[in-house]
Amino acid sequence: MRRLPIYFLVDVSESMVGTPIEQVQDGMATIINELRMDPYALETAYVSVIAFAGKARMMSPLQELYKFYPPKFPIGGGTSLGCALNFLMDEMDHSLQKTTTEVKGDWKPIIFLFTDGNPTDNVDNAFARWNSHYRRHCNLIVVSIGDNVNTQMMGEISDNVLRLTDTDVQSFKAFFKWVTASIKTTSVSVTDYGDDNLKLAPTDGINLEKVDTDKPCKVDEHFVVLFGKCQNTHKTYLVKYARSSRPSEFVPYDVSFFKLVGAYPIDEATYIALSDETQSNRKINTEELRGMPTCPCCGNQLGVVICECGNIFCVGEDSHNMCPWCGMEGSLGSISEGGIDISRTRG
């Protein structure tokens, strides 16, 4: 039986922390559960999941639906799309069955690329390799989660670039039902008609739009993510802020800032393993940030306190504190007028 390979290439960079990665996690489970009830998909579909941040990692190798179990997604630093695309191409070289004189190979693979940001690595060589040797043999669907993706760039590697315009829970659910329907339609096509060209389901009633990649797109940074460590447990966490704005009485335009979304514990070893080695030199001024989280690891009231070493940790009611990064001891002070520049993550 010829296989219909389906790859999910999922961005797990820092900006995906919180609701986005949780919804992708739930969506993957929904897709698999529904496909298992479809006889066409159950007969032909083989599924693989690759996660990428600063590095790429195989979460689930290509396998039959009844053997597939949706993985738990980690979080890493950076958005190395070039690295991820090379990883995918190497994996397809290794796993896909090519047509020979004795056996028919796999159907044209379907790849769903989910991302919410722009590459932090150089993608030129990976894009050239893809376009030269893989593009015409694969069905790649690029999905921008929100509007923080350079969709014109994504048009260099795919004719199917889509944008999920809303990222609330209901929009994610409708989107993953659309993904499931598209896979089902294509599996019927290959089984009954031997046609492995992509058959996308209608997007009516879904907050999903096809992007005109010939048009230039303006990309603003929508998120700021900070990397912190708990003073009490020494566990690491991410603090996420989203861009917002408000009218100003002093200038004739809205004032932009970043509003707290939440703080999330992460596994430090996994985070480091999925992050690139390049030191981030990106900064954000504290005056651009609004909101103070509690520590998600121990509950300390102040989750963003900056040590003189430049790192972030949490502080509770004790007047005497120790930075879990450098060991410096002291008491909590205040930030001078004008704020200070602090390091932010790459993703």
C-alpha positions as CSV (number, residue, x, y, z in Angstrom):
1,M,0.0,0.0,0.0
2,R,1.4,3.4,-1.0
3,R,1.7,5.8,1.9
4,L,0.5,9.4,2.1
5,P,3.2,11.0,4.3
6,I,2.1,14.0,6.4
7,Y,4.6,16.1,8.2
8,F,3.9,18.8,10.8
9,L,6.7,21.3,11.1
10,V,5.9,23.2,14.3
11,D,7.5,26.4,15.5
12,V,8.1,26.1,19.3
13,S,10.0,29.3,19.8
14,E,9.5,31.5,22.9
15,S,6.7,33.6,21.4
16,M,4.6,30.4,21.0
17,V,4.7,29.8,24.8
18,G,1.3,29.8,26.5
19,T,-2.0,29.6,24.6
20,P,-0.5,29.1,21.1
21,I,1.5,26.0,21.9
22,E,-1.3,24.7,24.1
23,Q,-3.8,25.0,21.2
24,V,-1.4,23.4,18.8
25,Q,-1.0,20.5,21.3
26,D,-4.7,20.1,21.6
27,G,-5.2,20.5,17.8
28,M,-2.8,17.7,17.0
29,A,-4.7,15.4,19.3
30,T,-8.0,16.4,17.6
31,I,-6.5,15.8,14.1
32,I,-5.3,12.3,15.0
33,N,-8.5,11.3,16.7
34,E,-10.7,12.3,13.8
35,L,-8.3,10.8,11.1
36,R,-8.4,7.5,12.9
37,M,-12.2,7.3,12.3
38,D,-11.7,7.9,8.6
39,P,-11.1,4.7,6.6
40,Y,-9.3,6.4,3.8
41,A,-6.9,8.2,6.1
42,L,-6.4,5.2,8.3
43,E,-5.4,3.2,5.2
44,T,-3.0,5.7,3.7
45,A,-1.9,8.4,6.1
46,Y,1.5,8.3,7.9
47,V,2.3,11.1,10.3
48,S,5.4,12.8,11.5
49,V,6.0,15.8,13.8
50,I,9.1,17.9,13.8
51,A,9.5,20.8,16.3
52,F,11.9,23.7,15.7
53,A,13.2,26.7,17.6
54,G,16.9,27.5,17.5
55,K,17.4,23.9,16.5
56,A,15.1,21.2,15.1
57,R,14.1,18.0,16.8
58,M,12.2,14.9,15.6
59,M,9.2,14.5,18.0
60,S,7.5,11.7,16.2
61,P,9.0,9.7,13.2
62,L,6.8,8.9,10.2
63,Q,4.4,6.2,11.3
64,E,0.9,4.8,10.8
65,L,-2.0,6.6,12.4
66,Y,-2.9,3.8,14.8
67,K,0.6,3.9,16.2
68,F,0.9,7.7,16.4
69,Y,0.6,9.5,19.7
70,P,0.7,13.3,19.7
71,P,3.9,14.5,21.4
72,K,4.1,17.1,24.1
73,F,5.7,20.2,22.6
74,P,8.8,21.8,24.3
75,I,9.8,25.4,24.1
76,G,13.2,26.6,22.7
77,G,15.1,29.8,21.9
78,G,15.1,31.2,18.4
79,T,13.2,30.5,15.1
80,S,15.7,28.8,12.9
81,L,13.5,28.1,9.9
82,G,16.5,27.3,7.6
83,C,17.7,24.7,10.1
84,A,14.2,23.3,10.3
85,L,13.7,23.0,6.5
86,N,17.1,21.3,6.1
87,F,16.1,18.9,8.9
88,L,12.8,18.1,7.1
89,M,14.5,17.5,3.8
90,D,17.1,15.2,5.3
91,E,14.3,13.3,7.1
92,M,12.4,12.9,3.8
93,D,15.5,11.6,2.1
94,H,15.8,9.0,4.8
95,S,12.2,8.0,5.3
96,L,10.3,8.3,2.0
97,Q,10.0,5.4,-0.4
98,K,10.9,6.4,-3.9
99,T,9.3,4.8,-7.0
100,T,11.5,2.1,-8.6
101,T,11.0,-0.5,-11.3
102,E,9.7,-2.9,-8.7
103,V,7.6,-0.8,-6.3
104,K,5.6,2.4,-6.4
105,G,6.8,5.0,-4.0
106,D,4.9,7.1,-1.5
107,W,2.4,9.7,-2.6
108,K,3.5,13.3,-2.7
109,P,4.1,14.4,1.0
110,I,1.9,17.0,2.7
111,I,3.8,19.4,5.0
112,F,2.0,21.8,7.3
113,L,4.4,24.5,8.6
114,F,3.0,26.4,11.6
115,T,4.9,29.5,12.7
116,D,4.2,32.8,14.4
117,G,7.4,34.7,13.7
118,N,10.3,35.4,11.3
119,P,13.5,33.3,10.9
120,T,16.4,34.1,13.2
121,D,18.8,32.3,11.0
122,N,19.9,32.6,7.4
123,V,17.4,30.8,5.2
124,D,19.0,31.4,1.7
125,N,20.7,28.0,1.3
126,A,17.8,26.0,2.7
127,F,15.3,27.9,0.5
128,A,17.4,27.3,-2.6
129,R,17.8,23.6,-1.8
130,W,14.0,23.2,-1.2
131,N,13.1,25.0,-4.4
132,S,15.6,23.1,-6.5
133,H,15.0,19.5,-5.3
134,Y,11.8,19.2,-3.2
135,R,9.2,21.8,-3.9
136,R,7.6,20.2,-7.0
137,H,7.5,16.8,-5.3
138,C,5.8,18.1,-2.1
139,N,2.7,19.9,-1.0
140,L,3.8,22.6,1.5
141,I,1.2,24.7,3.4
142,V,2.6,27.5,5.4
143,V,0.4,28.8,8.2
144,S,1.1,32.1,9.8
145,I,-0.3,32.1,13.4
146,G,-1.2,35.7,13.7
147,D,0.2,38.5,11.5
148,N,3.8,38.6,12.8
149,V,5.2,36.5,9.9
150,N,6.8,37.8,6.7
151,T,4.4,36.1,4.4
152,Q,6.1,37.5,1.3
153,M,9.3,35.6,2.3
154,M,7.2,32.4,2.8
155,G,5.9,32.8,-0.7
156,E,9.4,32.0,-1.9
157,I,8.9,28.4,-0.8
158,S,5.2,27.8,-1.1
159,D,2.1,28.7,-3.2
160,N,-0.1,28.0,-0.2
161,V,0.6,30.6,2.5
162,L,-2.3,31.1,4.9
163,R,-2.9,33.4,7.8
164,L,-4.9,32.5,10.9
165,T,-6.2,35.9,11.6
166,D,-7.5,35.3,15.1
167,T,-5.8,33.1,17.7
168,D,-8.5,32.6,20.3
169,V,-9.5,29.1,21.3
170,Q,-12.5,28.8,18.9
171,S,-10.4,30.0,15.9
172,F,-7.8,27.4,16.7
173,K,-10.4,24.6,16.9
174,A,-12.0,25.6,13.6
175,F,-8.5,25.8,12.0
176,F,-7.5,22.3,13.1
177,K,-10.9,20.9,11.8
178,W,-9.9,22.5,8.5
179,V,-6.5,20.8,8.6
180,T,-8.3,17.5,9.3
181,A,-10.7,18.0,6.5
182,S,-7.9,18.8,4.0
183,I,-6.1,15.6,4.9
184,K,-9.2,13.5,4.6
185,T,-10.0,15.0,1.1
186,T,-6.5,14.3,-0.1
187,S,-6.5,10.8,1.2
188,V,-9.7,10.1,-0.7
189,S,-8.2,11.5,-3.8
190,V,-5.1,9.4,-3.7
191,T,-7.0,6.2,-2.8
192,D,-9.9,6.5,-5.3
193,Y,-8.3,8.5,-8.2
194,G,-4.5,8.2,-7.8
195,D,-4.3,12.0,-7.7
196,D,-1.8,13.2,-5.0
197,N,-2.2,16.9,-5.8
198,L,-3.2,18.8,-2.7
199,K,-7.0,19.2,-2.0
200,L,-7.5,21.9,0.6
201,A,-10.9,22.1,2.3
202,P,-13.0,25.3,1.9
203,T,-12.1,28.0,4.4
204,D,-15.7,29.4,4.6
205,G,-16.5,30.4,8.2
206,I,-12.9,30.1,9.4
207,N,-10.6,32.9,10.4
208,L,-8.2,31.7,7.9
209,E,-7.2,33.6,4.7
210,K,-4.9,32.9,1.8
211,V,-2.2,35.5,1.6
212,D,-1.2,37.3,-1.6
213,T,2.6,36.8,-1.3
214,D,3.3,39.1,-4.2
215,K,2.3,42.0,-2.0
216,P,4.9,43.5,0.5
217,C,3.9,42.9,4.1
218,K,4.6,45.1,7.1
219,V,5.8,43.0,10.0
220,D,5.7,44.4,13.5
221,E,7.0,42.6,16.5
222,H,4.0,41.6,18.5
223,F,5.7,39.9,21.5
224,V,8.5,40.3,23.9
225,V,9.6,37.3,25.9
226,L,12.0,37.4,28.9
227,F,13.9,34.5,30.4
228,G,13.9,34.3,34.2
229,K,15.0,32.0,37.0
230,C,13.2,31.3,40.3
231,Q,15.1,32.4,43.4
232,N,13.7,29.7,45.5
233,T,13.6,26.6,43.2
234,H,16.2,27.7,40.7
235,K,13.8,26.6,38.0
236,T,13.5,28.6,34.8
237,Y,10.5,30.4,33.3
238,L,9.5,32.7,30.5
239,V,7.6,36.0,30.8
240,K,5.5,36.9,27.8
241,Y,4.3,40.4,26.8
242,A,2.1,41.3,23.8
243,R,2.1,44.6,21.9
244,S,-0.7,47.0,22.8
245,S,-1.5,50.7,22.5
246,R,-3.5,53.5,23.9
247,P,-4.4,57.1,23.0
248,S,-2.1,59.8,24.2
249,E,-3.0,63.2,25.4
250,F,0.4,64.5,24.5
251,V,0.9,63.3,20.9
252,P,-1.6,62.9,18.0
253,Y,-1.2,59.1,17.8
254,D,-1.5,56.0,19.9
255,V,1.4,55.1,22.2
256,S,2.6,51.6,21.8
257,F,3.8,49.4,24.6
258,F,3.9,45.7,25.6
259,K,1.3,44.3,28.1
260,L,1.8,41.3,30.3
261,V,0.3,38.0,28.9
262,G,1.7,35.7,31.6
263,A,4.6,33.7,33.0
264,Y,5.3,30.1,32.2
265,P,7.6,27.5,33.8
266,I,9.9,25.6,31.3
267,D,12.3,22.8,31.4
268,E,15.8,24.4,31.3
269,A,17.6,21.5,29.8
270,T,15.1,21.1,27.0
271,Y,15.0,24.8,26.3
272,I,18.8,25.0,26.0
273,A,18.9,21.8,23.8
274,L,16.4,23.4,21.3
275,S,18.1,26.9,21.4
276,D,20.9,28.0,19.1
277,E,24.2,28.9,20.6
278,T,24.2,32.5,19.5
279,Q,23.9,35.0,22.3
280,S,20.9,37.2,22.0
281,N,21.8,40.9,21.9
282,R,18.2,42.1,21.7
283,K,17.1,44.6,24.3
284,I,13.9,46.1,25.5
285,N,13.5,49.1,27.8
286,T,11.6,48.4,31.0
287,E,9.4,51.5,30.4
288,E,7.9,49.7,27.4
289,L,6.6,46.9,29.6
290,R,3.4,46.9,31.5
291,G,2.5,44.5,34.2
292,M,4.4,42.4,36.7
293,P,3.8,38.6,36.9
294,T,4.1,36.4,40.0
295,C,6.7,33.7,39.7
296,P,5.2,30.6,38.1
297,C,7.5,28.3,40.0
298,C,7.2,29.5,43.6
299,G,4.5,32.2,43.7
300,N,6.8,35.1,44.6
301,Q,5.0,38.3,44.0
302,L,7.6,39.9,41.8
303,G,8.5,37.7,38.8
304,V,10.6,40.3,36.9
305,V,13.4,41.7,39.0
306,I,16.7,42.6,37.3
307,C,20.0,41.8,38.9
308,E,23.1,43.9,38.3
309,C,24.4,40.9,36.3
310,G,21.6,41.6,33.8
311,N,19.5,38.5,34.4
312,I,15.9,38.2,35.6
313,F,14.7,36.5,38.8
314,C,11.9,36.6,41.3
315,V,11.5,38.3,44.7
316,G,9.0,37.7,47.5
317,E,8.5,39.4,50.8
318,D,12.0,38.9,52.2
319,S,14.1,42.1,52.2
320,H,17.3,40.2,51.6
321,N,17.6,38.3,48.3
322,M,20.1,36.3,46.3
323,C,20.3,36.2,42.5
324,P,20.1,32.6,41.4
325,W,22.2,33.4,38.3
326,C,25.3,35.0,39.8
327,G,24.9,34.6,43.5
328,M,24.9,38.3,44.2
329,E,23.1,39.3,47.4
330,G,21.3,42.5,48.3
331,S,18.0,44.2,48.8
332,L,15.4,45.3,46.3
333,G,15.7,48.8,44.8
334,S,13.8,50.8,42.3
335,I,14.5,51.6,38.6
336,S,15.6,55.1,37.8
337,E,13.6,57.4,35.6
338,G,13.9,56.4,31.9
339,G,14.0,52.7,32.7
340,I,16.9,50.3,31.8
341,D,17.5,48.1,28.8
342,I,17.2,44.4,29.6
343,S,17.9,41.3,27.5
344,R,15.0,39.6,25.7
345,T,14.9,36.3,24.0
346,R,15.4,35.7,20.3
347,G,12.2,34.0,19.4
